[in-house]
Amino acid sequence: MNAKLLPSLCIDAVFGNLSFEQACQETVKANISTIEFWSWWDKDLTELQTVVNRYDLSISCCCTRFISLVDPNQRAAYLQGLTESIVVAKRLNIDTLISQVGDFIDGVPREQQKQSLIDGLSAAVPLLENAGITLVIEPLNDLVDHQGYYLVKSAEAFDIIKQISSPNIKVLFDIYHQQISEGNVINNILSNIEHIGHFHAAGNPGRNELQCGEINYLQVFSAIKQSNFKGYVGLEYWPKTDEPILSLREVASWLA
């Protein structure tokens, strides 16, 4: 029997124009019981926890601080930010932290930057293992949204993960980003499913509802279900309509 996929709604994207409590209210209306958000350091964590409990929601993930991993001079700051993020994750019962890796540094060989990334993540492993937290690194497209970003292709992300070889460090496979960067998403997902800790999804082009654009999400989700992946699919997009609840309910039914 194929596994169900669990929806996680990125409130900063889908409901970014609402207060945190309003976003939680809308999430419940959409028949989704899990949220995620980007930054924790600009939020009142006590109020956040109160609201999440009020609406019987869980939090799948949030980001650690946006500090470069490809620059070895930033490693101590990155690890300090990760330590702070782990404390927050434990407080909020979050099992997964999202990490971006930083922009490409002009004038420095790519392999040198990759090694810095590997060394930084390797240094993070004991922190993550002791806390029981998974860190997921995120490749992003550099054609539309993130010009200058270092990590673009999933193959390089998976190679990095394999070199570190820790169950506490995996890849965030953003289907929208990887459709732009490389395509062939189903094959790339299934070939590396054991190294994926979280998914993000949005329609392409436009980064809007999953029903929009060229990605056949019914087929993509069906393939992921057959792999028995046991994590979350984060819905991270900017709605075209003022009333996104119906499309969210439909997507939640696709994942069930």
TINU-938594 format. One record per residue: residue number from 1; residue in one letter; x, y negated, z negated of N, C-alpha, C in turn. Coordinates in steps of 0.02 Angstrom, whole numbers, plus 32768, in hexadecimal, padded with zeros to 4 digits. Atoms other than C-alpha are relative to their C-alpha. Example, Ala and Ser with C-alpha at 12.3 -4.5 7.8 and 13.67 -1.06 7.14 Angstrom:
2
{1,'A',{802D,803B,8000},{8267,80E1,7E7A},{802D,7FC4,8000}} {2,'S',{7FD6,803B,8003},{82AC,8035,7E9B},{7FD9,7FC9,7FDB}} 
***
This chain:
256
{1,'M',{802A,803C,8000},{8000,8000,8000},{802C,7FC2,8000}} {2,'N',{7FD8,803C,7FFC},{8046,7F56,8030},{7FF5,7FD3,7FC4}} {3,'A',{8005,802D,8039},{806A,7ED9,7FA6},{7FDC,7FC0,8013}} {4,'K',{801C,8043,7FF6},{8006,7E3A,7F94},{8039,7FCD,7FFA}} {5,'L',{7FD2,8038,8008},{8065,7D98,7FA8},{7FE1,7FCC,7FD2}} {6,'L',{8019,802F,8032},{8056,7D15,7F21},{8009,7FB9,8019}} {7,'P',{7FF8,8046,7FEB},{8031,7C61,7F55},{8017,7FD3,7FC7}} {8,'S',{7FE9,8033,802F},{808A,7BD3,7EFE},{7FFA,7FBD,8024}} {9,'L',{800E,803E,7FDE},{8051,7B23,7F26},{8031,7FC9,7FEA}} {10,'C',{7FD1,8037,800F},{80D5,7A9A,7F31},{7FD8,7FC0,7FFA}} {11,'I',{802D,8039,800A},{8076,7A0B,7EE3},{8020,7FBF,8017}} {12,'D',{7FE0,803D,7FE9},{80F8,7988,7F10},{7FF5,7FF3,804A}} {13,'A',{800C,8007,7FB8},{80DA,79A9,7FC8},{7FB5,7FFB,800E}} {14,'V',{8047,7FFB,7FEC},{8023,79DC,7FD8},{7FD6,7FCB,7FDC}} {15,'F',{8028,8030,8027},{7FDF,796A,7F4E},{802B,7FC8,7FE4}} {16,'G',{7FD1,8032,8017},{8069,78EA,7F42},{7FE1,7FBC,7FF2}} {17,'N',{8022,8040,800B},{7FEC,785B,7F42},{7FD4,8001,7FC1}} {18,'L',{802A,7FF9,803C},{7F96,789B,7EA3},{802B,8001,7FC2}} {19,'S',{7FDD,7FF6,803F},{7FC5,789B,7DED},{800C,804A,7FF6}} {20,'F',{7FF2,7FBA,800C},{800B,793C,7DA7},{7FC1,8026,7FEC}} {21,'E',{803D,7FDE,8015},{7F66,7966,7D52},{7FCF,8008,803A}} {22,'Q',{802C,7FFA,7FC6},{7F01,7941,7DEE},{8018,8036,8030}} {23,'A',{7FE4,7FCC,7FD4},{7F76,79AF,7E54},{7FF1,8045,7FE5}} {24,'C',{8010,7FC0,801F},{7F5B,7A3D,7DD9},{7FB6,8010,8009}} {25,'Q',{8048,7FF6,7FF6},{7E9F,7A26,7DE4},{7FF2,8019,8047}} {26,'E',{800B,7FED,7FBB},{7EA6,7A32,7EA2},{801C,8045,800F}} {27,'T',{7FE3,7FBD,7FF7},{7F16,7ACB,7E9A},{7FCF,8035,7FEA}} {28,'V',{8032,7FD0,801A},{7E93,7B26,7E32},{7FC6,8006,8031}} {29,'K',{8037,7FFF,7FCF},{7E0B,7AF4,7EB0},{8013,8028,803D}} {30,'A',{7FE9,7FDC,7FC4},{7E75,7B43,7F39},{800A,804A,7FF2}} {31,'N',{7FF9,7FBA,8013},{7E73,7BEB,7EDD},{8049,8016,7FFC}} {32,'I',{7FB9,7FF2,8009},{7F2D,7BE1,7EBA},{8011,7FF4,7FB7}} {33,'S',{7FF4,8003,8049},{7F70,7BFF,7E0A},{8049,7FF0,7FEF}} {34,'T',{7FBA,800E,800C},{8028,7BD3,7E1F},{8016,7FC2,8026}} {35,'I',{7FE7,803C,7FE0},{807E,7B2F,7E44},{804D,8001,8001}} {36,'E',{7FB9,800F,8003},{812E,7AF5,7E6A},{8008,7FB6,800E}} {37,'F',{7FF2,8047,7FF3},{817E,7A49,7E72},{804A,7FF9,800A}} {38,'W',{7FBA,800B,7FF0},{8223,79FC,7EA3},{8029,7FEF,7FC1}} {39,'S',{7FD6,8016,8037},{8271,7998,7E15},{7FDC,8003,7FBD}} {40,'W',{801C,8000,8043},{8256,79B1,7D5B},{8016,7FC3,7FD8}} {41,'W',{7FE1,8034,8029},{82C3,7921,7D1E},{7FDB,7FBE,8002}} {42,'D',{8028,803E,7FFE},{8245,789A,7D4E},{7FB9,800C,7FE6}} {43,'K',{8043,7FEF,8019},{81B2,78EE,7CF6},{8001,8003,7FB3}} {44,'D',{800A,7FF7,8048},{816F,78EC,7C44},{7FF2,804A,7FF6}} {45,'L',{8006,7FB7,8003},{818B,79A4,7C1E},{7FCB,8017,7FCE}} {46,'T',{8033,7FEE,8031},{811B,79A6,7B85},{7FBB,7FFA,801F}} {47,'E',{8041,800A,7FDF},{8089,795F,7BE7},{7FF6,8034,8037}} {48,'L',{8004,7FCE,7FCA},{80B0,79D2,7C7A},{7FEA,8044,7FE4}} {49,'Q',{8010,7FBF,801D},{80AA,7A6C,7C0B},{7FB8,8001,7FE7}} {50,'T',{8045,8003,8018},{8007,7A33,7BBC},{7FCE,8007,8039}} {51,'V',{802E,7FFD,7FC7},{7FB4,7A1B,7C66},{8000,8045,801F}} {52,'V',{7FFC,7FBD,7FE3},{7FF2,7AC0,7CAA},{7FD9,8032,7FD5}} {53,'N',{8025,7FD3,802C},{7FAD,7B1B,7C12},{7FB5,7FF2,8003}} {54,'R',{8047,8012,7FFE},{7F09,7ABB,7C1D},{7FDD,8022,803C}} {55,'Y',{801F,7FE4,7FC4},{7EE9,7AFE,7CCD},{8016,8049,800D}} {56,'D',{7FED,7FBA,7FFC},{7F32,7BAB,7CAB},{802A,800F,803F}} {57,'L',{7FD4,7FF8,7FC6},{7FB9,7B96,7D2F},{8045,8019,7FE9}} {58,'S',{7FBA,7FEF,800C},{8068,7BDD,7D3B},{802B,7FD8,8031}} {59,'I',{7FD1,8024,7FD5},{8102,7B8E,7D8A},{8032,8032,801C}} {60,'S',{7FD3,7FCF,7FE1},{8165,7BF6,7E06},{8048,7FE7,8001}} {61,'C',{7FBC,8019,7FF8},{81FB,7B84,7E1C},{8001,7FB4,8001}} {62,'C',{7FF3,8047,7FF4},{8244,7AD6,7E1F},{804A,7FFB,8014}} {63,'C',{7FBB,8009,7FE8},{82EA,7A8D,7E59},{802F,7FF3,7FC6}} {64,'T',{7FCB,8018,802B},{838D,7A7D,7DFE},{8018,7FBE,801E}} {65,'R',{7FEC,8043,7FEA},{83E4,79D5,7E0F},{8023,8002,8044}} {66,'F',{7FE7,8002,7FBB},{8415,79A1,7EC0},{804A,7FE9,8000}} {67,'I',{7FB8,800E,8002},{84D3,79AA,7EAF},{8023,8031,802F}} {68,'S',{7FE0,7FD9,7FCB},{8547,79EA,7F37},{8025,803D,7FE5}} {69,'L',{7FD9,7FC4,800D},{858A,7A9B,7F31},{803B,8006,8030}} {70,'V',{7FCA,7FFA,7FCF},{85F8,7A85,7FCB},{803B,7FD2,7FEE}} {71,'D',{7FCB,802D,8017},{865F,79FE,7F73},{8019,801A,7FBC}} {72,'P',{7FE7,7FE5,8040},{86CE,7A4F,7EEC},{8006,7FCA,7FC9}} {73,'N',{7FFB,8035,8032},{86DF,79A6,7E97},{7FBE,7FF5,7FDB}} {74,'Q',{8042,8007,801F},{8625,79AE,7E6E},{7FEB,803E,7FD8}} {75,'R',{8014,7FC0,801D},{8628,7A5E,7E27},{7FEE,7FFB,7FB6}} {76,'A',{800F,8007,8048},{862E,7A2F,7D6F},{7FBD,7FDE,7FF5}} {77,'A',{8040,8023,8006},{859D,79B7,7D87},{7FC7,802E,8016}} {78,'Y',{8034,7FD1,7FEA},{853C,7A3D,7DE7},{7FF1,8032,7FC8}} {79,'L',{800B,7FCE,8035},{8555,7ABD,7D5C},{7FDF,7FE1,7FC3}} {80,'Q',{8021,8022,8037},{8523,7A3E,7CD8},{7FB6,7FF5,8010}} {81,'G',{8046,8008,7FEB},{8485,7A16,7D3B},{7FDA,8042,7FFE}} {82,'L',{8020,7FBE,8001},{8461,7AD0,7D4C},{7FF2,8015,7FB8}} {83,'T',{800A,7FF0,8047},{8477,7AE8,7C90},{7FC2,7FDC,7FE5}} {84,'E',{803B,8026,8016},{83F8,7A5E,7C70},{7FC0,801C,801F}} {85,'S',{803B,7FE6,7FDE},{8381,7AA8,7CF0},{7FEB,8043,7FE4}} {86,'I',{8010,7FC0,801F},{838C,7B54,7CA1},{7FDA,7FF6,7FBF}} {87,'V',{8024,800F,803F},{8357,7B0A,7BFA},{7FB7,7FEE,800E}} {88,'V',{8044,8014,7FED},{82C0,7ABB,7C4E},{7FD9,803C,8019}} {89,'A',{8022,7FC4,7FE4},{8297,7B5C,7CAD},{7FEA,802F,7FC8}} {90,'K',{8014,7FD5,8038},{8297,7BC1,7C0C},{7FC6,7FE2,7FD9}} {91,'R',{8036,8022,8024},{8228,7B3F,7BB8},{7FBE,8008,8024}} {92,'L',{803D,7FFE,7FD9},{81AA,7B46,7C46},{7FEF,8045,801C}} {93,'N',{800B,7FBB,7FE9},{81B2,7C03,7C63},{8008,8007,804C}} {94,'I',{7FF0,7FFD,7FB9},{81FD,7BEB,7D10},{8039,8032,800A}} {95,'D',{7FCD,7FCD,7FF4},{8261,7C7D,7D56},{8030,7FEF,8038}} {96,'T',{7FD8,800E,7FC4},{82A8,7C2C,7DF3},{800F,7FB5,8005}} {97,'L',{7FEA,8044,7FF3},{830B,7B8E,7E14},{8017,7FFA,8048}} {98,'I',{7FED,800D,7FBA},{8322,7B45,7EC3},{803D,7FD4,8001}} {99,'S',{7FC4,8029,7FF8},{83CB,7B03,7EF6},{800C,7FEF,8049}} {100,'Q',{7FE2,8013,7FC0},{83FD,7A9F,7F8D},{804B,7FFF,7FF7}} {101,'V',{7FB8,7FF5,8006},{84B6,7AA4,7FB5},{8029,7FC1,8010}} {102,'G',{7FDC,803D,7FF0},{84E3,79F4,7FEF},{800C,7FF7,804B}} {103,'D',{7FF3,8010,7FBB},{8510,79A0,8092},{8047,8015,8014}} {104,'F',{7FBF,7FF0,7FE4},{85A0,79D1,8103},{802F,7FC5,7FF5}} {105,'I',{7FCE,8034,800E},{863E,7971,80D6},{802C,7FF8,803E}} {106,'D',{7FD7,800D,7FC5},{868F,7924,8170},{804A,8003,7FEE}} {107,'G',{7FB8,7FFD,8009},{8747,7949,8183},{8019,803A,7FD6}} {108,'V',{7FEE,7FC5,8027},{8744,79E6,8117},{7FEB,803D,8027}} {109,'P',{8013,7FC4,7FDA},{8749,7A91,816E},{7FC3,8022,7FE3}} {110,'R',{803E,7FE1,8016},{86A3,7AEA,8167},{800D,803C,7FD2}} {111,'E',{7FF2,7FC6,802A},{86F0,7B89,811E},{8015,7FEB,7FBA}} {112,'Q',{7FEC,801A,8041},{873B,7B22,8091},{7FC2,7FEC,7FD8}} {113,'Q',{803E,8013,8022},{868F,7ADB,8068},{7FD8,803D,7FEC}} {114,'K',{8024,7FC2,8010},{8642,7B88,8071},{801F,8022,7FC3}} {115,'Q',{7FE0,7FE0,803A},{86C3,7BCA,7FF6},{7FF0,7FDA,7FC0}} {116,'S',{8013,8027,803B},{869C,7B3B,7F7F},{7FB9,8012,7FEA}} {117,'L',{8044,7FEC,800F},{85E5,7B6B,7F8A},{7FFF,8044,7FDD}} {118,'I',{7FFD,7FBD,801D},{860D,7C21,7F65},{801D,7FFD,7FB9}} {119,'D',{7FE1,8005,8042},{867F,7BF2,7ED4},{7FD1,7FE0,7FCD}} {120,'G',{802F,8021,802E},{85FD,7B7E,7E89},{7FC8,802E,7FEB}} {121,'L',{8036,7FD2,8010},{8573,7BFF,7E93},{801A,8039,7FD4}} {122,'S',{7FE3,7FCB,8029},{85E7,7C84,7E4C},{8008,7FE9,7FB7}} {123,'A',{7FF9,801C,8044},{8609,7C12,7DB7},{7FBC,7FFA,7FDD}} {124,'A',{8044,8006,801C},{854C,7C01,7DA0},{7FE4,8043,7FEA}} {125,'V',{801D,7FBE,800D},{852D,7CBD,7D96},{7FF9,800E,7FB5}} {126,'P',{8009,7FF1,8047},{8551,7CD1,7CDA},{7FC8,7FD7,7FDF}} {127,'L',{8036,8029,801C},{84DD,7C40,7CB0},{7FBC,801D,8011}} {128,'L',{8040,7FE5,7FE9},{8451,7C8D,7D17},{7FF2,8044,7FE2}} {129,'E',{800A,7FBD,801C},{846B,7D3E,7CDA},{7FED,7FFC,7FB6}} {130,'N',{800F,8007,8048},{846A,7D08,7C23},{7FB9,7FE7,7FF5}} {131,'A',{8043,801D,8008},{83C7,7CA9,7C3E},{7FCA,802A,8021}} {132,'G',{8033,7FDA,7FDB},{8371,7D29,7CAE},{7FDD,7FD7,8035}} {133,'I',{801A,802D,7FCD},{8359,7CA4,7D34},{801E,8011,8044}} {134,'T',{7FE7,7FF8,7FBC},{8368,7CB8,7DF1},{8008,7FBC,8020}} {135,'L',{7FF3,803D,7FD9},{83B6,7C2B,7E57},{7FFA,8011,8049}} {136,'V',{8007,7FF4,7FB8},{8382,7C21,7F0D},{801C,7FC4,8026}} {137,'I',{7FE4,8035,7FD7},{83E9,7BBD,7F89},{7FD7,7FFA,8040}} {138,'E',{8030,800D,7FC9},{838A,7B6C,8018},{8023,7FE5,803F}} {139,'P',{7FED,801C,7FBE},{83C0,7B5D,80CE},{7FC9,7FD1,8019}} {140,'L',{802F,8032,7FE6},{836E,7AC5,811F},{8011,7FF1,8049}} {141,'N',{7FF1,8013,7FBB},{835B,7A90,81D4},{8021,7FBB,8002}} {142,'D',{7FDF,8041,7FF8},{83CD,7A03,820D},{7FED,7FDE,8042}} {143,'L',{8017,801D,7FC1},{836F,79DE,82AF},{7FC9,7FCC,7FF5}} {144,'V',{803B,802B,800B},{82D4,798A,8266},{8003,7FDD,7FBC}} {145,'D',{800A,8019,8044},{82DA,7974,81AA},{803E,7FEF,7FD8}} {146,'H',{7FC6,8006,802D},{8388,7981,8160},{8041,7FFC,8027}} {147,'Q',{7FC2,800A,7FDB},{840D,7940,81D5},{803B,7FFB,7FD1}} {148,'G',{7FC4,8003,8028},{84BA,795C,818D},{8005,8034,7FC9}} {149,'Y',{8000,7FCD,8034},{8489,79E8,8116},{8031,8039,8013}} {150,'Y',{7FCD,7FCD,7FF1},{850D,7A71,8106},{7FE0,8042,8017}} {151,'L',{8018,7FBC,7FF6},{84A6,7B12,8100},{7FC1,8001,802B}} {152,'V',{8036,8004,7FD0},{8436,7B26,8199},{7FE4,8046,8012}} {153,'K',{8015,7FBF,7FE7},{8430,7BDC,81D3},{7FFA,8033,7FC6}} {154,'S',{800B,7FCE,8035},{83ED,7C6B,8169},{803A,8032,7FFE}} {155,'A',{7FCA,7FCE,7FFF},{847B,7CDF,81A1},{803A,7FEB,7FD3}} {156,'E',{7FCA,8017,802C},{84FC,7C72,8149},{7FEA,8003,7FB7}} {157,'A',{8019,7FFC,8045},{848F,7C68,80AD},{8003,8047,7FE6}} {158,'F',{7FFF,7FBA,8016},{847E,7D25,80A7},{8048,8018,7FF7}} {159,'D',{7FB9,7FED,8007},{853A,7D3A,80C2},{801C,7FE7,7FBE}} {160,'I',{7FEA,801D,8040},{855B,7CC8,802D},{7FE5,802A,7FC6}} {161,'I',{801F,7FD9,8035},{84E1,7D2A,7FC1},{8021,8044,7FF9}} {162,'K',{7FE1,7FBD,8001},{8530,7DD0,7FF1},{8046,7FFC,7FE1}} {163,'Q',{7FBD,8007,801D},{85DD,7D8F,7FC2},{7FFE,7FF7,7FB5}} {164,'I',{8007,800A,8048},{85A0,7D5C,7F16},{7FE7,803F,7FDE}} {165,'S',{8019,7FBF,8016},{8540,7DFE,7EFF},{7FE5,7FFF,7FB8}} {166,'S',{8022,8002,8041},{84D5,7DCD,7E69},{7FB5,7FFF,800D}} {167,'P',{8049,8002,7FF8},{841B,7DF2,7E5A},{7FE1,7FBF,7FE9}} {168,'N',{801A,803F,8019},{840A,7D47,7E09},{800A,7FC6,8031}} {169,'I',{7FF9,8033,7FCD},{8439,7CE8,7EA7},{7FE7,801C,8042}} {170,'K',{801F,7FE9,7FC2},{83CD,7CF9,7F43},{7FF4,7FC4,802E}} {171,'V',{800E,8033,7FCE},{838F,7C96,7FD9},{7FB7,7FEB,7FFC}} {172,'L',{8043,8019,7FF4},{82F7,7C28,7FE7},{7FF8,7FFD,804C}} {173,'F',{800B,7FFF,7FB7},{82BA,7C51,8097},{7FC4,7FD5,8010}} {174,'D',{8035,802E,7FEC},{8257,7BBC,80D5},{7FEF,800E,8049}} {175,'I',{8013,7FE9,7FBD},{81F8,7BFD,816C},{7FFC,7FC5,8031}} {176,'Y',{8002,803C,7FD6},{81DB,7B4D,81AF},{8046,7FEC,8016}} {177,'H',{7FBC,8015,7FF0},{8292,7B1D,81A6},{8022,8032,802F}} {178,'Q',{7FDC,7FCF,7FD7},{82CF,7BC1,81F0},{7FE1,800A,8044}} {179,'Q',{801D,8000,7FBD},{8253,7BBC,827F},{8021,7FCA,802B}} {180,'I',{7FDE,8036,7FDB},{82A4,7B17,82B1},{8049,8011,800C}} {181,'S',{7FB8,7FF5,7FFC},{8357,7B4E,828F},{8013,803C,802B}} {182,'E',{7FEA,7FC2,7FE0},{8357,7BFD,82D8},{7FC9,802B,801E}} {183,'G',{8034,7FD3,7FE8},{82AD,7C4D,82F9},{800B,8047,7FE7}} {184,'N',{7FF7,7FB9,8010},{82A1,7D0B,82F1},{7FF5,800E,7FB6}} {185,'V',{8005,8001,8049},{825E,7CF6,8242},{7FEE,8044,7FE2}} {186,'I',{8014,7FC0,801D},{820B,7DA0,8227},{803C,802F,7FFC}} {187,'N',{7FC5,7FD5,8002},{82A8,7E00,8256},{8032,7FE9,7FCC}} {188,'N',{7FCF,8019,8030},{8318,7D8F,81EF},{7FE9,8009,7FB8}} {189,'I',{801C,7FF3,8043},{82A4,7DA1,8159},{8008,8049,7FED}} {190,'L',{8002,7FB9,8011},{8291,7E5D,8160},{8046,801E,7FFB}} {191,'S',{7FBC,7FE6,8002},{834B,7E7A,817F},{8024,7FED,7FC0}} {192,'N',{7FDE,801A,803B},{8375,7E1D,80DF},{7FD2,7FF9,7FC4}} {193,'I',{8034,800C,8031},{82DC,7E2E,8072},{8019,8008,7FB8}} {194,'E',{7FE8,7FF6,8045},{833E,7E6C,7FDA},{8028,7FC4,7FE7}} {195,'H',{7FDA,803B,8013},{839F,7DC8,7FDB},{7FD5,7FC1,7FFD}} {196,'I',{802D,8039,8001},{8305,7D57,7FE0},{7FDB,7FFD,7FBD}} {197,'G',{8021,8008,8040},{82C2,7D13,7F3C},{7FC1,7FD6,8001}} {198,'H',{8039,802D,7FFC},{823F,7C98,7F78},{7FF7,7FEC,8049}} {199,'F',{800F,8019,7FBD},{81E9,7C5D,8017},{7FE1,7FBB,7FFB}} {200,'H',{8027,803D,7FF4},{81AD,7BB3,8051},{7FE0,8005,8044}} {201,'A',{8025,7FFB,7FC2},{812F,7B9C,80DC},{7FDF,7FBE,8011}} {202,'A',{8023,803B,7FE5},{80ED,7B0E,8148},{7FF8,800B,804B}} {203,'G',{8009,7FFC,7FB8},{80AB,7AFB,81F9},{8037,7FDB,8025}} {204,'N',{7FCE,8022,7FD6},{8123,7ACC,8284},{7FE5,7FFC,8048}} {205,'P',{7FE0,803D,8019},{812F,7A50,82D3},{7FD2,7FD8,7FD2}} {206,'G',{8026,802F,8029},{80F8,79CB,8258},{8004,800B,7FB6}} {207,'R',{7FFE,7FEF,8047},{810F,7A24,81B1},{7FBD,7FF3,7FDE}} {208,'N',{8044,8009,801A},{8054,7A25,8197},{7FE3,8044,7FEC}} {209,'E',{8021,7FC3,8014},{7FD4,7AAC,816D},{801A,803D,8027}} {210,'L',{7FE6,7FC3,7FE0},{8006,7B60,8194},{7FD6,8014,803D}} {211,'Q',{802B,7FF1,7FC6},{7F74,7B6B,820D},{8015,7FD8,803E}} {212,'C',{7FEB,802C,7FC9},{7FCA,7AE6,8279},{8042,8018,801E}} {213,'G',{7FBF,7FF5,7FE1},{8053,7B06,82F6},{800B,8045,801B}} {214,'E',{7FEC,7FC6,7FD9},{80B2,7B95,8343},{800E,803F,7FD7}} {215,'I',{7FEF,7FC6,8029},{80D3,7C09,82AF},{7FC2,8028,7FF1}} {216,'N',{8038,7FD3,800E},{805F,7C9E,82A3},{8007,801B,7FB9}} {217,'Y',{7FF5,7FEE,8046},{8057,7CA5,81E7},{7FDD,8041,7FEB}} {218,'L',{8020,7FC0,8010},{7FDD,7D36,81E2},{8030,803A,800E}} {219,'Q',{7FD0,7FCB,7FF0},{8061,7DA1,8238},{803D,7FFE,7FD3}} {220,'V',{7FC6,8007,802C},{80F0,7D5C,81D1},{7FF1,801C,7FBA}} {221,'F',{8012,7FE8,8042},{8095,7D7E,812E},{7FF4,804B,8000}} {222,'S',{800B,7FB8,7FFC},{8060,7E2B,8167},{8043,8025,7FFE}} {223,'A',{7FBE,7FE0,8000},{8116,7E56,8188},{8020,7FFE,7FBB}} {224,'I',{7FE3,8006,8043},{814D,7E15,80DE},{7FDD,8030,7FD0}} {225,'K',{8025,7FD2,802B},{80C3,7E79,8089},{8019,8048,8008}} {226,'Q',{7FE9,7FBC,7FF3},{8102,7F18,80DB},{8045,800E,7FE1}} {227,'S',{7FBF,7FF7,8020},{81AD,7EF9,808E},{7FFB,8009,7FB5}} {228,'N',{800C,7FFD,8048},{815F,7EFB,7FE0},{8027,7FCB,7FD8}} {229,'F',{7FE3,8039,8023},{81AE,7E53,7FB5},{7FD4,7FEE,7FC5}} {230,'K',{8026,800B,803C},{817A,7E26,7F05},{8007,7FB9,7FE5}} {231,'G',{7FF9,8045,8018},{8193,7D6A,7EFC},{7FC9,7FD3,8019}} {232,'Y',{8032,8032,7FED},{8138,7CCA,7F28},{800D,7FE4,8046}} {233,'V',{7FFD,8027,7FC3},{8111,7C72,7FCA},{7FEA,7FB9,7FEE}} {234,'G',{800F,8045,8012},{811B,7BB8,7FA8},{7FE2,7FDB,803C}} {235,'L',{8021,8027,7FCB},{80A3,7B4C,800E},{8018,7FB8,7FF8}} {236,'E',{7FDE,8040,8006},{810B,7AB1,802D},{7FF8,7FDA,8042}} {237,'Y',{800E,8024,7FC2},{80C1,7A3D,80B0},{7FD9,7FC1,7FF0}} {238,'W',{8026,803E,8006},{806D,7997,80CE},{7FBE,8008,8026}} {239,'P',{8041,7FF3,7FDF},{7FB2,79AC,80F2},{7FEF,7FCA,8033}} {240,'K',{801A,802F,7FCE},{7F67,795D,818C},{7FBE,7FE1,7FEA}} {241,'T',{8043,8016,8013},{7EBC,794E,813D},{8000,7FE4,7FB9}} {242,'D',{8008,801B,8044},{7E7F,78F2,80A2},{7FE3,8034,7FD0}} {243,'E',{801F,7FCB,8028},{7E2A,7993,8066},{8022,8042,8010}} {244,'P',{7FDA,7FC4,7FEE},{7EAC,7A1F,806A},{7FE9,8041,7FDF}} {245,'I',{8013,7FC5,8028},{7E4E,7A97,7FF8},{7FED,803C,802D}} {246,'L',{8017,7FC8,7FD6},{7DFD,7AFF,8083},{8039,8025,8020}} {247,'S',{7FC8,7FDF,7FE0},{7E9F,7B20,80DE},{802B,8025,7FCC}} {248,'L',{7FDB,7FDD,8034},{7EF5,7B4D,803A},{7FDD,8041,7FEC}} {249,'R',{8025,7FC3,8010},{7E6C,7BC9,8010},{8009,8035,8035}} {250,'E',{7FF6,7FD0,7FCA},{7E80,7C19,80BA},{8045,8020,7FFC}} {251,'V',{7FBC,7FE6,8005},{7F3B,7C2A,80A5},{8006,8030,7FC4}} {252,'A',{7FFF,7FD4,803A},{7F23,7C74,7FF7},{7FE2,8044,8011}} {253,'S',{801F,7FC0,7FEB},{7EB2,7CF8,8047},{802E,8027,802D}} {254,'W',{7FCF,7FDD,7FD6},{7F3A,7D20,80C7},{8034,8025,7FD6}} {255,'L',{7FCC,7FE3,802A},{7FB3,7D44,803B},{7FE7,8039,7FD4}} {256,'A',{801C,7FCD,802C},{7F3D,7DB2,7FD7},{8002,8046,801E}} 
***
